[in-house]
Structures are given as structure tokens and as C-alpha cells.
Amino acid sequence: MTLHDAEPSQSDDAARAGWLYYVAGMTQDQIARELGVSRQRAQRLVSRAMAEGLIHVRIEHPIAACLELEQALSDRFGLIRARVAPGLGPGADAVRAIAPSAAQELERFLSMPDPLVIALGTGRALRGMVDAMTTMDAPQHSLVSMIGNIAPDGSASFFDVIMRIADKVRAPHYPMPMPVISSTLQEFAAFTALAPIARVRELATRADVVFVGVGQMGDDAPLLADGFITRAELTSLQARGAVGEVAGWVFDAEGTYLEKPESTRNGGVRIAPHLPRPAIGVAAGQSKVPAIHAALKGGLLNGIVTDEASARAILLHR
């Protein structure tokens, strides 16, 4: 069988349908005729193209309501950068809404000619951001992880993004091969004393720009769901006023960290409050509003990528 005789895969058909719909501007009826399939199948192929990330759609035209919210967030919290993406409506996945805008924001730094050290956290929002990025060559920059990449059972952390982004931008990258949260202070000390890990942590500490997700500390907190803390530890943190976390560092409603660096088992590099360099959070969703608000209020983040509904809720939060 020659290459031209090969049958197209379902992903090929989905990618073609998505291209015809989002780029060529065809209707589903037109796509059905073009591909020789039913309208229902054309509709399923277009949906599959989006669900599998085969087609990335970006809005290049600024929306007035989003621009107003960006300005309001910047004025309220003294931010150096705010990006508000159009919402997808009630019940939609907030990560899907913000991923393209976050990708554009990261690509803005990656396209700069002078070398930068770019530190990255983990989580669904960061993974969505990386998946939405275009492939580009940026060998002048260095990518470094803000947090450990080993889960409690010894497996690789599912939402670690360093390897995924390095593959897309072909830049030097520095993962942090240690537990997200060590079992004991002695284990933490042993890992951080290793020269390769110490060098990665030092690189992350002096990063020129930081991108992190923002976790919430409700009863279904990601730190609990992923097995990094126990239910008892979560309850104790909640009793102390915990509302959110960045890079595993838990903070209260004022944006004040609850742990001291000298007594932590958290492998994440702590973002110092009021950094003079960009520290950008990528987060959206009603459950995260108190955490995002606190991180901005306390100066843990000086930039945010979020969606319309979240931006409005953040501005109204007290």
C-alpha cells in the first residue's frame, strides 16, 4: 500500500473537520459534503477535534468587557499583567477558557530574544496552557520547575509540565526530581542537600518570570485529592485559615503563608511576596476565587490569567 492509498484515521478526519469549521468557516452541512459523511458525523468530528486538542482557537480581537476587567484587576491589586479570557458559559470547564490566553502570555516571554529563566508550577491550568501553545524554537531560554515531580507513591506527578513544554519549545529544561511534599523533615533535608536538586531550586528562586496555578483549600483541595496531605492535615490547615496554595505553599485570606521555610516539608520553591519580577497565576473557577483573591491581595502574584466570571467574582470578593 502506498502512502496515498492509506486510509485516513479518525483523528485525521477530526482534524480536517475542525480545520474546515474553525479556519475555513464552513458550516457542518458543507463539511459533510466535503468529507462525504452525514451531517451528524461531521458534527461529531468537529466536537472530537476540539475535545482532543487537535485544533486551537484563539481570539485576536480584544473584547471591551475583558479589557475593562483587566484594568480593574490591575488597578485594584497593583498588577503588572492581567489577562481576562471570554467565558464559555455556566458549567463549562474554566481551564478550556483560559488556556489559549495563558499560552499567548507564555509565548510572549518565549519570543523575547534575550535569555530568560522561566519557572513553572504544575496543575491542570498549567497543563492546559502548555497544550494550547504553538510549537516554537526558544533555545535561548531556560525552563525550570517550581515544585517536585514525584507523587506519594513514587510515580511521576501527573500534572508536571516541564517535559511537555520543553518538547514544544526545544529549550533547556530543569525538572525537580524530589517529592512534592516529603514524608519527613529529614527526607526533605536529604533531598535538598543533593547538588543537582540544590542547583534546580536555586535556578527557580532567581527566575525572571514565574507561571503557577492556584489551588483552593476546600474539602476537595487538590493537595488532598492528589494524596500529598491527609484529611487531618487539611482540616488543621483550614482551622488556621487556609484558603489557597501556590507551588504547594498554603496561605490564608490575607495572602500570608502559613508555614515557615525552616519548618516545611514542601518541595516547592516559595514565591516571595511582592516580587519585582513577573509572578503570574493561571487560574479560574468559582471555587478558586477566594484563593486567587488572597494571592493577589498578599502580593504573592503580580499577574493573573483568568476568565470573565472569575474576574468579576474576584473584584467583588471581600
N, C-alpha and C positions, 0 to 999 in steps of 0.2 A: 504494500500500500504506500503510495506517495504521500507527501505532506499535504498536497491539495485534495487528496481523496479522503483524508481523515475526517471522521465525524466530529462536529463541534461538541464540546462538553456542555453540561447545563450551566456551568459558570460562564463559559464563553457566550452562550445565549443571553444570560442575565446581564453580563457586562455590555453586550451590544444593545440590548433593550434599554438599559439605563442610559447609555450614551445617546441613543436616538431620542429618548424622552427629555433628559435634562440639558443636553447640549444642542441637539438638532431641533428641539422644540416640537417634535411630532406628538400627535395625540395617540392614545392607546389603539384606536382603530387603525391609524396609519402604521403604527409599529406592527400590528398584527398582519397587515397586508405585506409589509416589507419583509417580515420573517416567515410568512406563510404559516402562521399559527392562529388560534382563536383569540378573540379579544380577552377572554378570561385568562388564557395562558400568558398573553402579553402583559396583563396587569400583574400576574404572579411573578413574572420575570423581572419587571421593574421593581417590585417590592423586594425581591431577593437581592437585586443589585445594591440597594440601599442597606438592607439588613446585614449583608456580608462585607460592607465597606468597599465594594468594587468601584463605586462612583462617589467622589467627594464633591459636595456642592458648597460653594461659598458665596456670600452676598458681598459684592464690592461696593454697592451704593449705600452710603451711611443713612440710617433711619433716624429721623429727628428725635423721636421719643427715646431711643437708645443713647443718642448724643447728650440729651438733657440729663439722663440718669448718670452717665459717665461724669459729667461736670458736677452734678450734685454730690456724687460719691467722693470725687477729688476734693471738692470744697469742704465737705463735712469732715473727712479724715486726713486731709493733707497728703493725698496720694500723689505719686509721681506718674502713675499709669492706671487707667481704668478702662476696661473693655466690657461693654454690655451687649450680649447677643440677643437677637429677637427670640422670644419664647416660642415653644412648639405647642402650647396649649395645655389645659389641665390633664393630668395623668401621663403626660409624655415624659420620657427619660431626659432629665436635665443635662446629663453628660453629652447626649447627642446634640443638644442645642449649643453648648459652649465649646465643644471640641474643635470645630473649624476656626473659631475666633482665637482660641488658645494656641492652635497650631500656627496661625498667622503671626501671633505675638512672638512665639519662639523663633519662627523663621526670620523675623525682623532682626533678631540678635545674631542668628546664624549667618545672615547675609552680610554682616559687618566685616570689613577686611582685616581690621586689627584683631589679634588673638584675644580670646576671652576664655575664662574658666566659667562654665555653666553648670551649676549644681541642680540636681533634680531629685524630687521626692518620689513617692510611689502612690499607688491607688488607682481607682477606676477612672477618675478625671484625667490624671496624667497619662494613663494608658490610652484613653480616648484621644487626647491631644496628639500623642505620637502617631496613633493610627491615622489621624486626619492630615498629617504632614505630607508634603510632597517630597520626593527623593531629591537630594541636593548634595553637592560636594562642599564640605566645610572642614577641610583638614587643618585649618589654622587654629581651630578652637579645641578645647579640652572639655570633655563631659565627665562629670563626677557624681556619684551617688551621695545623697544626703543621709541615707539610712541603710542599715544592714539588709542583706538579701537572703538570710536563712530563716525559715519558718520554724516553729517549735518542734516539729517532727524531723527536722534536719533537711527537709526539701527546700528547693528554691522558692522564694517568695513569689506568689502568683502574679502580683501586680508590679513587680520590679520592671522598670522601663529602660534602664541603661543599655542593655543589649539590643533592644528593639530600636531605639533611636540611633545608636551607633551604626546599625546596619543601614539605616536610611540616609545618614549624612556622612558616613565614612570619615569619622573623626576619632582621634584617640579617646578612649573611654576608660574610666576607673570605677569598677564596681566595688562595693564594700563587703568583703566576704566574712561577715560575722552575723550573729543573731540580731534580729530586730530588737528584741529585749532579752538580755542574758538571764539565765536562771538564778545566778547569784552575783554578788558584787565581786567575788573572787574570779568568777568566769569572765565577767566584764573586764576586769583589770588584766587578765591574761590575754584576752583578745586584743585589747587596745595597746598592749605593750609590744605586740608584734610589729616589726618595722614596716612591712607593706601596708598594714592597716593604718598605722600611725601616719604614714605619708598620704594615704587617701583622705583621712579625716582632716589633716592639715590643709590639703588642697581644697576640700569642701568649705572649710572655715573661711578661707580667703577668696571664695568665688566672686566673680564680677557680677553675676546675676544668678538669682535663685528662683526656681519654679517648684511649688509644692501644692499638694492637695490639702484640704482642710477637713479633718474628721470631726464628727459630732460625738458627744459622750452620753447619749441617751441609753436606754436599756438595751438597744441593739447596736451599740457602738462598734465600729469596725475593729477596734483593738480587741474587743471581746469575741466578736464573730470569727475573727481570724485566729483566735487562740493565743494571743500574745499576753493577755491578762485574764485573771479568773473573775467569776461573778463577784466574789467577795472583794477583790481589788477594785473592781468597777464601782461597787456600792460605796466603798471607802472614799474613792476619788469624788464621787458625786456628793457625798456628805461634806467634802471640803470645798464644794462649789465648782467642780469641773464642768465646763461646757464644751470644750473642743480640744483638738490637738493638731500640731503640725510636726511632721517628722518624728512622731511618737511622743513629743513633748506636750504634756497636758497643761491647760491654762484655764483660768476662771473667767467670769464675765467682764472683768476689767482688763483682760489680756495679760494677766500676771501668771508666770509659770508656777506650778505647784511643787516642782522638785528642784533641788539644788544640783549643780553639776557634780559636786563631790560625793553625792549620795545616790546617784542614779544607776540603773541597770540598762537604761535605754541607749541603744547603739546609734541613734540618730544624732546628727550634728545640730546643736541648738542654734536657731536663728536669733541673734542678738536683737533686742528691741531697737527700733529707730536706726536701722542700718542706713548708711549713706549711699548704698548701692541698691539696685532693684531687688526686692524680695516679693515675688508675685504669686498670689494664691489663685488656684484654678478650682472653683467650686460653685455649686448651685444646688437648689432644692430647699424646700421649706424646712426640713429637719436640720439643715446646716446653717440656717440664718443666725441663730444665737452665736454659733462658733465663729462664723465669718465676721459678724459684728464685733465680737470681742477681740479677734485677731487684728482687725483694723484699728479698733479703739486703742488697744495697747501698743500699737506700733510694731507688732510682730511681722506684719506685712505692710508694705507701702505701695502695693499694686494688687489689682484684682481683675480676674476674668470671670464673669458670671452672666446670668440671663436677666431678662426684664423683671419677671415676677420676684426673683430673689433680690434684685437691686432695690425694688420698691420696698420690700419687706425689711431689708437691712436699714434703709433710711428711716423707716417708721419704728424700728425696734428701740426699746428703751431698757 
